Amino acid sequence: MANRELINQHTAFNEVFTLQRLQKAWWAVFLFYLIFIMGCFGFLSTVWQPRGALKWLLPAAAVNFYVLRLLWKALKKNYHPVTKILLPHLGYATWLTLLRGGLIGTLAGFLFQTTPITTERSNWLAWTPGAIYILAVLLDYLDGYVARITRHETRLGEWLDTQIDALGLLVAPVLAIGYGRLPIFYIAVSLAYYLFQFGVWYRQKTGRPVIKLEPHPTKRMIAGFQMGLAALALLPVFSRPVMTIAALIFMTPLLAGFLRDWLVICGILEINHLQQTRWDHPVDFLMTKLLPVFLRFVIGVAGIFFFYQGITNEFTGQQTVSGTPLLLFKSYHLHELLITVIFVLMVAFGIITRIAALLISIFLAGVLTTWNSPPGLFFLFSCAAALMLTGSGFLSTWHPEDTLLLERQG
């Protein structure tokens, strides 16, 4: 018994010493954030305007302070999920996650004001919010990879990664809505995580049972698509109609997933040892096996029609003007038509389907500039956007992108 008490005392002393080292690391993060914010403030004051930079400073500092508060409260989580031993260093991956937090704070500074504009004709500063969030999204993929290859996976890094993801999906869509590039109803994506967590907290506080749910690769992928959509919306590239349709398609599975999880947590839907309800398998079969085949067929047929119409316009020199649902607004060069039909064939035969669907979506987004655009092209764009979410389904040939989206690398 005496030896066990000595071991426990020694373990407690080591944990206190380790926590003190982690608190010193927190001050290093604080100093990094301070230098980072002041550097950005000085830069914006020079290239933008002092008033805009001052309005940027307060939200940016507030969000970074929020991230620092999260880190301080969760330092005791800096242990490996298996060993449960508190680690004295944050690790490279956690630092990358904290860098993402700094970038989200930088992005938050642009809230509540118009798009930043330089005095130069190029107006490159308008691209800054989108570039910042794209960098944060790329780091989101990298931090988990670094944690696994350096063997420094911690509960702190996992928890902080989720919090920064949710914070980014709160700030970026709200900013894009403020710029008029996303519809107002997309705010549901920003609020979904926090409303869900509040509901869990309230049930625990009132003594109601809460069923524990494990993370799922599909949920991470769907959240990743929301990040990509928000990043594109922050760039002054695509039209409002395109972003509205994409927002509606992308947000639907995310909100449906939160609703399903809430019903499970409340005990309304029962789950088995594999965390599946009785509805999961038929819904998954319909949405990821059958629906993609239909979408690929529609895109293939529409692509052949588009190519035929484009070739007709190319060789006859006449613009098609009658009421076809896939009416083209202009003639396309032969090489543009050939590239497009290659992507269509890749989709039809299930070859790198998600990437080919993305490229088709980008091509159509360049055509769909107003709500007066042909409804057939809007439908085709919707099919391509949905196919990015569902994957290739049955009768597909090669889909290596699924490994990158659904499996953790490293």
N, C-alpha and C positions, 0 to 999 in steps of 0.2 A: 504493500500500500504506500509506503514511504517513497519507494522508487517511482511509482506511478504519479504521486503528487509532485515530485521533483521534475518529472518529464512534462507534466501539465504546466508547471510554473515556467519551465524553460521555453515551452511552445508559446505560452502567453507573452513572455518577454520578447521572443523573436517577432511575434506578430506586432507588438507595439513598436519595436524598432523598425520593422518593415513599413508599417503605416506612416511613421515619421519620415522615412525616405520618400514615400509616395507623396506625402504632403509637400515636401520640397520640390518634387517634380511638378506638382500642381502650380507652384509659384513660377516655375520655369515656363509652364504653359501660359500663365497669366502675363508674364513679361513678353512672350512671343505674340500673344494677341494684342497687347498694348502697342508694340512696335509695328505690327502688321496694320492695325487700324489707323494709327497716326501716319504711317507711310502712305496708305491709300488716301487718307484725307488730304495730305499734302499734294499728292498727284492729282486728285480731282480738283483741288483748288486752282491748280495751274492750268489744266487742260479744259476744265469745264467753267464753272463760275463759283465764286466764294459762297454765295447764298445757297446754291444747290449743294455744295459740299458740306455746308453746315447742317442743312436739313438731312443730308445723308448720314452724318456722324451719329446722331442720337439713336436711330433704329439699329444701326450697325453695332454700336456699343452695347445696346440693350440685349440683342440676340447673342452676342459673344459672352456677355455676362451670364446669360441663361445657360449657355453651354458649360461655362466654368462652374456654375452652381451644380449642374448635373454631375460633372466630373467629381467635384468635392464630395458630394453625397454618396457616390458610388465607388470610392477608392477601395473600400473593403471587398468589392467584387473582383479585384485584380488577382484571381486565382484560376488555375487550370480546372476545367470541368471535372477531370478525373481525380487528380491528386489532392485537390482542395487546399493546396498550400499557397499562402499569400506570397505573391511575387514582388520583389522590391523595385522592378523597373516596369514602366508602362509598355515598352516594346515598340518596334517600328510601326507595326500595324495600327496600334492605338494612336500613335502620333499622326499617322495618315488620316485616321478618322477625325482627330481633332483639327487637322488642317481643313478637312471638309466642313467642319463646324465653323471655322473662320471664314471660309468662302461663303457659306450660307449667311453668316452675319454681314459680310460685304454685300451680298445680294439684297438683304433686307434693307440696307440703307437707301435703296432706290424706291422703296415703297412711298406712297403718298405724295408723289411728284411725277411730273411728266417725263417722257423718255429723254435721257441725257443727250444733248446736242452740242457739238463743238462749233467753234466759229469757222472751222475749215469747211471747204466744199465737200470733202470726202465723208464727213459726219461718221467717222469710224466709232465714236463713243457710243452710238446707239446699239452697236453690236456687243457692248461690254457685258450687260446682264446675262445675255444668252451664253456668252463665252465662259463666264464665271460658273454658271450652273452646269454647263457641259463638262468642265474640268472637275467639278464636284461629283458628277455622275461617274466619270471615268475612275476617279479615286475610290468610289464606292465598290467598284469591281476589284480594284487593286488591293485594298486593305485586307480583305479576307484571304486573298491569295498569299499576301506577305505573311499573314499570321500563321497560315498552314505550313509554308515552306520554312519558316524560321522556328516552327514548333513553339509558338508563343500565343496559343489560343487561350483566351481568358473570358470569364463571364462579363467582366467589365467591357472588354472590346465588343463582345456580342451585343450586350445591352446598349452600349453607347452607339453602336452602329445603327440599331433600330431607332433610337431616339433622334439621331441626326437625319436618318432617312425621312422620318415623319416630319421633322422640322423643315427639311427641304421641300417636301410636298405640301407644306403649309405656306411657305414663303413664295416659292416659284409660281404656283398657280394664281395666288392672290395678286402677285405682281403682273402676270400675264393678263389677268382679268382687268386690272387697272389700266393696262395699255390697250385694252379693247381687242385682244388677240385670242382670248378664250371666252366662251359663254359664261354667264353668271352662275348657271347651274353646276358648273364644274367645281364650285366651292365645296360641294359635297365630298369630293375626294380629299380636300385639305382637312376637312373636319372629321372624316370618318374614323380615323385612328384615335383621335382624342376623345370623341364621343364614346367609342367602344371601350377605351380604357376607363373613362369616367363611369360607364355602366358597370364594369367589373368591380371597380372600387366601391361603388354604391352597394352592390350586392354583398360584398365582403363586409362592409361596414354594418349593414343591416342583418348580418348573420345568415344570409341565404347561401345555398351551395353554389360553387363555381367549378365547373368541369374544366380540368386543365387540358389545353390543346398544345400539341407540338408543332413547330414550324414545318412548312411544306414547300418544296421547290417551286411548285406552280404559283404559290402566293408571292414568292420572291420575284418570279418572272413577270407577273402581272404588275407588281409595284414598279419593277424596272421599266416597263412600258410607259407607266405614268410619268416617270422621271424623264424619259426620252421625249414624250409628247410636250411636257412643260418646257424642256430645254429648247425644242424647236419653236414653241410658241413665243419664247422670249426673243427669238431672232426675227428681224424685220424682213421675212422672206415670204411666208405663205399667207394666203388670203383668209379672211374671217370665215367664209363658208366652209373651206376645207378643214380648218381647225375645229369648227363646231361639230362637224360630222365625226371627225376623228375622236374628239373628246367624248361624244356620246357613245361611240363604239368601245373605246378603251375603258371608260369608267364603269360600264355595265358589269363586267365580271368582277371588278374590284368590290363594288358595292354589294353584289350578290354574294361574294365570299364573306364579307363582314356580316351580312344578314344570316347566312348559314351558320357561321361561327357563334353568333349571338344565340341562335336557337339551340345550338349544342350546349353552350355554357349554361343556359337557363334550364336545360334538361328536357326541352320540348322535343328535340331530335336526339335519339340515342346513337352512340357510336360504339364500334367494336374495338378489339385490341389493336387494330390497324388505324384507328382514328377515322373510320369511315362510317357514314350513315347509310341507310338502305337506298337513299336516292343518289348517292355519289357515283356509283358504277353506271347506272343507265344515263345519267346526265353527262358523265365523262365520255361514255361511248358515243352519245349523240353529238356532243360539241367538239370532240377531238378526233373522232373516227369518221363519222358520216358527213357532218357539215363541211369539213374541208374538201371532201370529194365533190360535193355540189359546188362549192366556191371555185374550185379549180376548173370544173366543167364550164361554169359561167364565164370565167376569165378567159378560158381557151376559146370559146365560141365568139365572145366579144372581141378578142384580140384578132381572130381571123377576119371578122367583119371590118375592124378598124384598118387592118393591113390592106384588105381589098379596096376599101374606100380611099385610103391614102395613095395606093398605087394608081387608082383611076384618076385621082386629082393630079398626080405627078405626070402622067403620060398624056392626059387630055388637056391639061392646062386649065381646067374648069373647076370652080369651087362647087362642092355639093351644097345645095341650098334648100332642098325639100325637107319635110318634117321627119327625118330619120332620128331615132332616139340617141344615136351616137354622132350627131352632127359635128363636124370639125370646123373650127373657126378659121383655119388657115391650112395651106398646103405644107406638107412636111417633106424634107429631103429623103432620098432613098436610104441613106445610111441611118437616119433617125428611125425610119420604119423598120429596117432590118434589126437594129438594136432592140427595138420594142418587141418585135415578134420573137426574138431570142428569149427575152424575159418571159413572154407569154408561154412559150414552149417549155421553159424550165418549170413554170408553175403547173402546167398541164400534166407533165410527166413526174412531178414531185421531186425535182432536183433543186436542192438548196432553196426550198419553197419560200421560207420566211424572208430571205434576203431578196429573192426575185420579186416577191410581193411588195417589199419595201421600195424597190427601185421603180416598180410600176406605179406605186402610190405617189412617189416624188414626181414622176413624169406627169401624172394626171393632176397633181396639185398645181403644176405650172400652167395648166390649161384652165382649171376651174377657178377663175378669178372673181366671179360674181355669182349671185344666186340665179341669174338668168342663163347660166351655162346649161348645156343639155342635161336633162335628168338622167339619161342613160349613162353619161360619164360619171355623174354623182353615184349612181348605183354601182358602177364598176369600181370606183374608188372605195366605196364602202366594202365591197367584196374583198378587195386587196388588203384593206386595213384589218378586216376581221381575220383574214388568213394569216396575218402576222401573229395573231394571238392563238389561233387554234392549231397551227402547224399543218403538216401535209396530210395527215390522216392515212386512210387505207391506200394501197396501190401506189405508194411513193417509192422513189428510186434511191435517193441519197439525201439525207438531212443531217449533216454534221453540226449545223448551228444549234440543234436541240441540246447537244452536249454542253455547249458553252452557256446556254440559257438555263438549263435545268440542273446541271451538275456543278458542284463546287470544285474549282480548279486548285491544283496544288496538293 
